[in-house]
């Protein structure tokens, strides 16, 4: 897919706009592929970045699409006010912001709205027809990406692997690659050593307020997991002894 066909091509600061120190050297952020994956340590700013992009696009800070307006706490930054988005000529037909830490709040809001009654179909119809609170966190996430996500949609996902087993992370990769081939765009922040190998993705590392391209095998994340797993437990035993 050409650059102009992406829904979101670039995120920059407005003239005079300021970013928090952890993101001071990040902008402009340019997207060249349908799947962009951002790695970063806890506190590196990747969640703050995705949250600001999602809010600027019109999503609820706690997750969901443009039509969700529930609020538990105002904990989001004001970075979205300083952002300027450059979009392609195509208009996304769907938009969704997933954040692992508040997905429970979102499923509660869906339950409450469905219980209130409406002439429209129940919201959970778009998630496979089940009350998401009756599913495990991982099953609810699977219902989201299997049923709710569509082709020609723009999806901002903060740590989608948080509730997924290794096998379901593979299922997730299969699904987003299928949708990306059909026109969807995904921007993902993750700690998953599996997701960072997603075929055809652009992989970035956010560290020291700098966002730069990287290769999965060059990351500390890959080398740490390889050291632990390949040692058959010896790595952890030595760590505890030291």
C-alpha positions in Angstrom: 0.0 0.0 0.0 1.3 3.4 -0.9 2.1 6.0 1.7 -0.8 8.2 0.6 -3.3 5.3 1.1 -2.5 5.0 4.9 -5.1 6.6 7.1 -2.5 8.2 9.4 0.8 9.1 7.8 2.5 11.4 10.3 2.1 12.8 13.8 3.9 16.1 14.5 3.7 19.0 17.0 1.8 22.1 16.1 3.9 25.3 15.9 4.7 26.2 19.4 3.4 22.9 20.7 5.3 21.1 23.5 5.7 17.5 24.3 6.6 16.0 27.7 10.3 15.4 28.3 10.0 11.7 27.7 8.8 12.4 24.2 10.7 15.7 23.4 12.7 14.3 20.5 10.1 11.9 19.1 8.4 14.1 16.6 7.7 13.9 13.7 6.5 10.3 13.9 6.1 8.9 10.4 4.1 5.8 9.4 5.0 4.0 6.2 3.3 0.6 6.6 -0.1 -0.7 7.6 1.3 -2.2 10.8 3.7 -0.1 13.0 4.9 -1.6 16.3 6.6 0.4 19.1 8.8 -1.2 21.8 9.9 0.6 24.9 10.6 0.1 28.6 8.0 0.9 31.2 7.9 4.7 31.5 9.4 5.3 28.1 6.4 7.2 26.9 4.9 4.8 24.3 1.5 4.6 26.1 1.4 8.4 26.4 2.2 8.7 22.7 -0.5 6.3 21.6 -3.1 7.8 24.0 -2.5 11.3 22.6 -2.8 10.0 19.0 -6.1 8.2 19.8 -7.6 11.2 21.6 -6.6 13.5 18.7 -8.4 11.1 16.4 -11.5 11.4 18.5 -11.4 8.3 20.7 -12.3 8.1 24.4 -9.1 8.3 26.6 -10.1 5.0 28.3 -10.6 3.2 25.1 -13.3 2.4 22.5 -14.3 4.3 19.3 -15.6 7.8 18.7 -19.0 7.1 20.2 -17.8 6.1 23.7 -17.9 9.0 26.2 -17.6 7.3 29.6 -15.1 8.5 32.2 -13.6 6.8 35.2 -10.7 9.2 35.9 -9.0 12.0 34.1 -5.5 10.7 34.0 -4.5 11.3 30.4 -2.0 13.9 29.4 -2.8 17.1 27.4 -0.3 16.1 24.6 -3.1 15.6 22.2 -3.8 19.3 22.2 -0.3 19.9 20.9 -0.5 17.4 18.0 -1.0 17.8 14.3 -2.0 14.8 12.3 -1.3 14.3 8.6 -3.7 11.8 7.1 -4.0 10.1 3.7 -6.7 10.7 1.1 -8.7 7.7 2.3 -11.0 8.1 5.3 -11.1 5.3 7.8 -14.4 3.5 8.1 -13.7 2.4 11.7 -11.6 3.6 14.6 -10.8 2.0 17.9 -8.4 2.6 20.8 -7.5 -0.4 22.9 -5.6 0.1 26.2 -5.1 -3.0 28.3 -5.3 -1.2 31.7 -8.8 0.2 31.1 -10.4 -2.5 28.9 -12.5 -3.6 32.0 -14.0 -0.2 32.2 -14.9 -0.3 28.5 -16.6 -3.7 28.8 -18.5 -2.4 31.8 -19.7 0.6 29.7 -20.8 -1.8 26.9 -22.8 -3.8 29.5 -24.4 -0.7 31.0 -25.4 0.7 27.6 -26.9 -2.6 26.4 -28.9 -2.9 29.7 -30.3 0.6 29.1 -32.1 -0.6 26.0 -32.3 0.9 22.6 -34.0 0.4 19.2 -30.5 -0.2 17.8 -28.8 -3.6 18.0 -27.0 -4.3 21.3 -23.4 -3.1 21.2 -22.1 -6.5 22.2 -23.5 -7.7 18.8 -20.3 -6.2 17.3 -18.1 -8.2 19.6 -19.6 -11.6 18.8 -22.9 -11.2 20.7 -21.7 -12.2 24.2 -21.5 -10.1 27.3 -17.7 -9.5 27.4 -17.8 -9.6 31.2 -18.8 -13.3 31.0 -15.6 -14.0 29.1 -12.0 -14.1 30.4 -9.9 -11.0 29.6 -8.2 -13.0 26.9 -11.4 -14.2 25.4 -12.9 -10.7 25.4 -9.8 -9.4 23.7 -10.1 -12.2 21.1 -13.8 -11.2 20.5 -12.6 -7.7 19.9 -10.0 -8.4 17.2 -12.0 -11.2 15.6 -15.4 -9.5 15.4 -15.0 -5.8 16.1 -12.0 -5.0 13.9 -12.7 -4.6 10.2 -10.9 -3.9 7.0 -10.4 -0.2 6.3 -10.2 0.6 10.0 -7.6 2.4 12.0 -6.7 0.7 15.3 -4.5 2.1 18.1 -3.5 -0.7 20.4 -1.7 -0.3 23.7 -0.2 -3.6 24.9 -2.8 -5.9 23.2 -0.8 -8.9 24.3 -1.5 -8.3 28.0 -4.3 -10.8 28.3 -3.3 -13.2 25.4 -1.5 -16.5 25.7 1.4 -17.2 23.3 -1.0 -19.1 21.0 -3.5 -16.4 21.0 -0.8 -13.8 20.3 -0.2 -15.8 17.1 -3.9 -15.8 16.3 -3.9 -12.0 16.9 -0.9 -11.6 14.5 -2.7 -13.7 11.9 -5.8 -11.6 12.2 -4.2 -8.2 12.0 -2.0 -9.2 9.0 -5.2 -10.4 7.2 -6.9 -7.1 7.9 -3.8 -5.0 7.0 -3.7 -6.7 3.6 -7.4 -5.6 3.2 -6.6 -2.0 4.0 -6.6 -1.7 7.9 -3.9 0.2 9.7 -2.5 -0.7 13.1 -0.3 1.3 15.5 0.7 -0.9 18.4 2.8 -0.5 21.6 4.0 -3.8 23.0 6.4 -5.7 25.3 5.8 -8.9 23.4 8.7 -10.7 21.9 6.2 -12.5 19.7 4.4 -9.4 18.3 7.7 -7.7 17.4 8.3 -10.4 14.8 5.0 -9.6 13.0 5.7 -10.1 9.3 5.8 -6.9 7.2 5.6 -4.5 10.2 7.7 -1.4 10.8 9.3 -1.9 14.2 10.4 1.1 16.3 12.2 1.5 19.6 11.3 4.3 22.0 14.2 5.0 24.3 15.6 8.2 25.8 12.9 10.3 24.2 14.0 9.1 20.7 11.9 6.9 18.4 14.0 5.0 15.9 13.6 2.0 13.6 15.0 -1.2 14.8 15.2 -5.0 14.0 13.7 -7.5 16.4 17.0 -9.5 16.8 18.8 -6.3 17.7 16.6 -5.4 20.7 17.3 -5.9 24.4 13.9 -7.6 24.6 14.8 -10.3 22.2 18.2 -10.9 23.8 16.8 -11.0 27.3 14.1 -13.6 26.3 16.7 -15.6 24.4 19.0 -15.7 27.4 16.3 -16.8 29.8 14.8 -19.5 27.6 18.0 -20.9 26.0 19.6 -21.3 29.5 16.8 -23.7 30.6 16.5 -21.8 33.9 20.2 -21.3 34.6 20.0 -17.6 33.8 17.4 -17.0 36.5 19.3 -19.2 39.0 22.5 -17.1 38.4 20.5 -13.9 38.7 19.1 -14.9 42.1 22.6 -16.1 43.4 24.1 -12.7 42.3 
